[in-house]
Amino acid sequence: MTHPLTALNQRLGGIGYGGDYNPEQWSREVWREDVRLMREAGVNLVTVGVFSWSRVQPRPGAYDWELLDEVLDLLHAHGIAVDLATPTAAPPPWFTKLHPDALPVTASGTRLAHGSRQVFCPSSPAYAEAADAVVTALAKRYADHPAVALWHVHNEWGNHNALCYCDTSAAAFRTWLRDRYTTLDALNSAWGTDFWSQRYGDWDEIDPPRDTTAFRNPGQELDYRRFSSDALLTRHHAETALLRRLAPGIPVTTNLMGTLEKKADGYAFAPACDLVSVDHYLTAADPDGHIDLALNADLARGMAGGAPWLLMEHSTSAVNWQPVNVAKHPGELRRNSLTHLARGADGIMFFQWRQSTAGAEKWHSAMLPHAGTDSRIWREVSALGAELSALSEVTGTRVQGDVALLFDWPNWWALELQARPSDRLRYLDVVRDWYAALWALNLTCDLVPPGADLTPYRAVVAPNLYLLADQDAANLDGYVRQGGHLAVGCFSGVADTQDRVRPGGYPGALRDVLGLRVDEYLPLRPGQSALLDDGTLAHDWAERVEPRGCSAVLRFADTPDGGPAAGGPAVTRHAHGRGSARYVATRPSAPTLRELMRTLADEAGVRPVAPEGVEAVRRTGPQGSYLFLVNHTADDVTVPVRGTGLLDAKVTDTGALVPAGGVVVVREHE
Ligand code: GLA
């Protein structure tokens, strides 16, 4: 069956291109200019209605479709398809006045006020009723509108309101816990409530983990995270079910946030969409923002199960929500967009079409900036539209990672709970270190959950698996036994899914596959380092590793500089079944980690296609094989590849010339 995104691409005549269109902010004359300029820029898809609730339903029960009717007709008349959003991310002021109990409450008991967006409790029945009503009305109104090509459910579930601690949430949490545990004994055991006299004798004694005197119960916290993500997912399912019933045949998506959103488990939401779409924004202060971009694109692909996905939002230049909002360099917008495309996006969208002149996001860049069409941004936006149109043939092709990088939201939640051996092991930091090493070596990786089918991958890396289900540990063991090559980072395998430590020595569920035992964790002080015997310094963490079948690849130096585990193994390799399993019992420097990944890739037989500094990703499909080359260096580079250059690429007998800072796409020949 044709994938829903591929079907959408066919309808659009190529790669989706556009952004959030918020016409509520503008007059009719501006709308007419908008559609003209959209055509000029090659825009074929816009997201409409994300924040339109107070316009389409100005009063309880009263709908006013005039604006949306006119805008949808206008867009359709100009050949621009609509990704129609349910407006449920921004309840109108009248809703809050009618239902003050639906306002979210913080862990310290403060009830938040109206005045922004997502000001609702995810478990509020009043919110659910109001949201279902407006979604129903919207779906009925536009089910047959010829412009509507996609439904956009809500906006960034949980971005601002995922964790609510009100009494309604407390009651919903208790119901969720009864479903999960059935008996209080099971809950008491899972949460370890016999410590600190926390044993519950009645379900009604259980509250959300609100602010308290000292450490909160970790089991309660972890389950509150799960419950909160599920509460949002319940709302997602409700909206999706209405849309599918009332407007069948139109695919449904929601803009997920990848690593920008810790609180909503992306792997749970993705299967509840017909096609996966994501938002990504660069962190201006991060000099390696392009690596974070690649990581998130690979995560989007992982969430999509390898299928093409849609980049629903990114920025043409600066955002407005960081301390200093740095503008993109000339050419960066193109590089960013084509990198998403290289990694499997079949649509490139922005927040937003026309830059606001009022409201909270007027200092956020847009496709059409305050300066108008006589601007660098507009010229780059129009040029990109033309290039995407010339790249239509890549739609539907897929990227297959050589390496799987295991990424997991519940593990992220658990690793960063209170009272751990060290607060310096931050999940995203560790994941980014490992990903950066793979990225530098041009090893394409899919980010997948630990329970995923790992058979397509020559190597699997797990930067951290603090929380690991027994069956996921068995999945890794089976993968290695059958010939796979695995590398696991420190402080892994320790806890079960309830954050209960497995006794008998660390790394718990991974002792056998890794062929070692650890009797004590030895975290390093801030600023302290441990010398490794390759002469590099490691940070934050050390372990006393006792080999039980593994051999040491690297050791902590056998001197006082070697830190608390001096002389002991720091990196190990274990031959297990037909494969191998490495353990990294510290946080090595970038060069050491890169070397480790290089060795792993060599053993797994994975060969990068381009030199370091030129990001290379291949998309393949029945129509051919396309190599994307993104040059991050200050010099032009020739990459040996045979094929035809798309866009204006020069491909000669010696290969493709990739200009400094440029991107080249080559349709490869045998
Ligand atoms: C998010 C939201 C958008 C907008 C952008 C700004 O992605 O979905 O509505 O606020 O951030 O970067």
Residues whose N, C-alpha, C, O or C-beta is under 5 A from the ligand:
A	BS01	GLA	N155 E156 D279 E313 V319 F351
